Amino acid sequence: MKERQRAKKKVVLSKAELDRIHRPDDNMMSKVKEWQRANIPVALSKAELDRIEGLTNESYIDSAFRSTRTNEVYLFFQNEYLVLNYAPGTTNARVVNGPLYIHNGFHPLFGTEFAEYGIDAAFGCHGGHDESFIFSIDFCAKINYAPGTTNAKILEGPKLIDEMFPFFKGTKFESMVDAAFESSVPNQVYIFKGGEYALVDYIQRKLIHIRPIVDGFNCLQNTIFASDIGAAFASHNSQEAYLFKGNSYVILHFTPGQTKDYIISGPEEIVPKNWPSLVNILPRYNVGVDMPEYTGPLPDYDPNFVFRVCGGLI
């Protein structure tokens, strides 16, 4: 993955190629679609191969982040997502939008690991500016997700996780993190991998601590969430978070800086009983990694676009 990332940075395109990217025509779009069908082989890391192998399996929620819109959350599963009004405290959750392929709802992510392999973990930023961090395999990006539109923007990245958060270099958190949710403390986030979590200040890019899940969240001892967490998001209710693993979830009351956390409800099944609006959506069964057709616009200018999407061929 790191070799591929370095290779991308060294791509040199001719003026004619840059002109074609800047003013894409029908032939350019045809090339993109040909690439999608051809599935040009590339060298993959073990992490990527492990992720691809799992694409044929039954899956539920891979990652999530809270929207700035009240009681709305983005739920991701493999290379798809939906927006859900989760109706806290009830079983009246309803789908607001989706499911859609990630690259058709977040156009700037087309041709990236996030759209092709899915989003492993995500969290919303404090401050109400429609911003979030997303993670996929070894990569991380900060985006403006532009709720209710397809006008999302990449604000930072994609970068290797240990470049975005250098303190993760040499730790298990530098690749394929499991889940994340923002704390009620401004600018702080909990990031999970296996049986541990990292508490991070994502503005100052500072690691506060890494601890076992059961030390920071005592109430999760003797539950399926003690060993790992599949996905999570912070509720719009203060100091509450939803944790997911397979078809199970809990609602957690967390207490930053203390160990007075407790489980509000759960573990319970997601479907069919508690989230009936997802009955016809979950579980998902992906059958491969061919990227589905892209319906959005080509970028106005991106010198790495041809390399990223067409394998460097035009």
N, C-alpha and C positions, 0 to 999 in steps of 0.2 A: 504493500500500500504506500509506504513512504517513497519507494522508488518511482511509483506511478505519479505521486504528488510532485516529486522533484522534476520528473519528465514534463509534466504539464507546464511548469514554470519556464522551461527552456524552449518551448515551441516558438519557432519564428515563421511567420506567415508573410507571403509576398503582398505587395500593394494590391494586386488584382484579387487575391483571396480576401484581404481585409475589406476591399470594396464590396465584395459579394456578401460578406457577413453584415456589413453596415447597411446594404440595400438588398436583403434576401429576396430571391425570386422563386418562381415555381420550381425551377430545376433544383434549387437548394433544398426546398422542402421535400422534393422527391428523393434526394439523396438521404435526407434524414429518415424518411419512411423506409427506404431500402435498407438502411442500417438496422432499423428496428426489426425488420423481418429476417435479416441475415444473421443476426446475433453473432457479430464478429468476436472471435475468441480473444480473451485477454488473460494475462497472468494474474491469478488471484492468490491472496494470502490464505493461510489456514483459517483465520477468523471469517473471511468472506466465504470460503468453501463450507465451513460449518453452518454459517447463516443460510446459504443457499440450500443446503441439505434439509434444513428445517422448513423451507418454503412449502413442501408438500404435506406438512403436518397440519392437524387441526390447531387453530390458533384463536385466541380471544383478543384481549386488549394488550397491545405491545407498549404503548406509551400514551401520555395525555398531558395537556396543560390547560389551566383555567383561562378563560377569555375575560376580557374587560367588560363584556356584556353580562349582565346579571344572570347568574345560574346557568351560564353556557360554558361548555367544555369541548375542546377538540380531542377526539379519541382516534388513535392510529392503530391499524392492524395491517402488518406487512406493508405493501405499497399503496394502501388506501387509507382514507380517513372519513370521519363525519363530524358534524357539529351537533351536540346534544344539549337540550335544556334538561338538566338532570333533576329538577324539582326536588330539592332537598327535603328529606323527611317524609316523602311520599313514594308511591310507585307510579307516578304520573309522568315520568320522563318522556320526552318526545324528541324525535329527530328534527332538527331545524334545517339541516342541509346534508346531502350525501346519502350513501357512500359515494365518494369520488376518488379517482386515482390522485395521489399526492401531486403529481406534476400538472394535473389539470385544474387544481385549486390553488396551487402555489407555483405559478409559472416560472419564477426564477430558479426553482429547484430542479427543473427539467435537465436531465443528463447528469445529475449528481447522485452520490451514494444515497442521499435521503429519499429520492424518488424511486430509485431502482431497487435498493435493498430494504427500504423502510426506515422508520425512526425508532431507535432503541429506547430513548428517554427524552424528556422535554420538561421545561418548566417555564412559567410565565414570569415576567419581570414586574417588580413593584413600580408604582408611579402612574399607572393608567395610560401608558403610551402605546399600547397594542404591540408590545415587544416580548419575544421569548427566545430562549436558547433551545436548540435541538441537537441531538446526538445520533450518529449512525456509524457503527463499527469504530474506526479510529478517528472519526471526524466530528467537528462541532461547528455550528454557525449561530449567529444571532440574527434574527429576522424581525421585521415588522409584518405581522400577519394580516393586517387590514381586514378586520372582521366584516362579514357581509359582502365582500368583494373578492375579486381575483387579482387585486393590486398589491399583493405581498411584495416585499423587498428584502434582499439580503443586506444587512447592515454591517456585518463583520464575518469574515470567513468565506467559504469553508476553510477551516484550519484543522491540523491535527489537534486532538484534544490536549496533548501535552504542550502545544504551542499556545492554545487559547488559555489554558490553565497550567503554567509551567510546573507548579508544585505537584502535579499528578505524574510527572515523568518518573518512571521506575516503579510506579505503584500499579495495582490492579485496575485503578480507575482511568488509566491512559487508553483503554480500549474496551468497547462494548459494555458500557455501563447499563444497569438494569432499569432504573427508574429515578425519578426526582420529583420533589415538590418544594415550592417556596415556603419559607418560614413566615410567621407573623412578624418577625423582626425584619425591618426594611433591609433589602439588599443581601439577605442571607437565604441559602437554599440547602436542602438535604439531598445528596446524591447517593444512590445505592448501587452496590455491586456485591453479589453473593451475600454473605452474612454480615457485611459491614456497611457503614454509611460514612460519608464525608460531609461535614458542615463547612460551607464555603461562603465567603463574601465575594459575590460575583462582580461587584463594581470595583473594589480594590484588588481583585484577583488574589485573595488571601485565603489560605487554608486555616480554619480554626481548629479542627481536630478530625481524626478518623477513629471510629469506635465500632464495636460489635453492635448490631441492631438491637439486641436484647439489653445492652447496657444503656443505650440512649432512649429506648422505648420499652420499658419493663413489661408493659401490658402485652407485648407480642410474644413473650416467652410461652413455650408449649403451644404455639399456633404454627400454621404452615408458613407464616411470614417471618419466622425467626431465621430461616436459612437463606431466604432471598425474597425479593418483591418484584413482581412482573411489571407493574405500571403503577402510577400514582398521580394524583393532582390535588392541589389545595382547594378546599371548598371556599365559596364566597362567605360562608359562616366563619367567623374568626376562630383561629386555632383548631380548625377541623380539616381533615384530609381523608381522601378515599384511597385505599390501597387495594390492588388487584393481583391475583395470581390464578392463572387458568380461569375457570368459571366461578371463582370465589372472590369475595371482596369484604372489606371491613370499613367502617367509618371510625376514624381515630380522632380523639381529642388529644392534641399534643401541647406540651408546656415547655417552651424554649428556656434553657438554663436550669430546668428542674426535672424531676422524675415523677411527676404527678399525672402523667398521661394515662388515659383509659380508653377502652373500646366502647364506643357509643352503641354500635350494633354490628352483628356479624361474629364470625364469618358466615356469610350467606351466599347462595347462588346468585349469579347475575341474571341468567335466563334459566327457565322461563318466568319464574315467579316475580322477581323484584324489579326487573327492567324489561317489562313486556314489550316495549317499543323496539327492543333489539332482538326479539325472537327470530325474526326472519333475516337477521343480519349476522348474528353470532351463533356458532363459531364460523370462521372463515376457512376455506380450503384452497390455498394457492397451489398451482400445478407447475410453476416454473418461474424463471426470472426474466423472460422476454418482456421488454418494456411495452406496455399497451400504447395505442396510438395517442399522440400528443395533440391536443386541440387548441392550445394557446398560441400566442404570437412568438416569433423568433426574436431574440434580443436585438436591440438597436446596434449595440457594439459590444463584443466580447472576444478578445483575441484568442481565448482558449476554447471558444465554442465548438469549432470544427473538430479539434482534437478530442474534446470531451464527449461529443455526441456521435461523431462519425469515425472515431478511431484515427483521426488525422488524415482521412481520405476525402477528397472532393473531386 
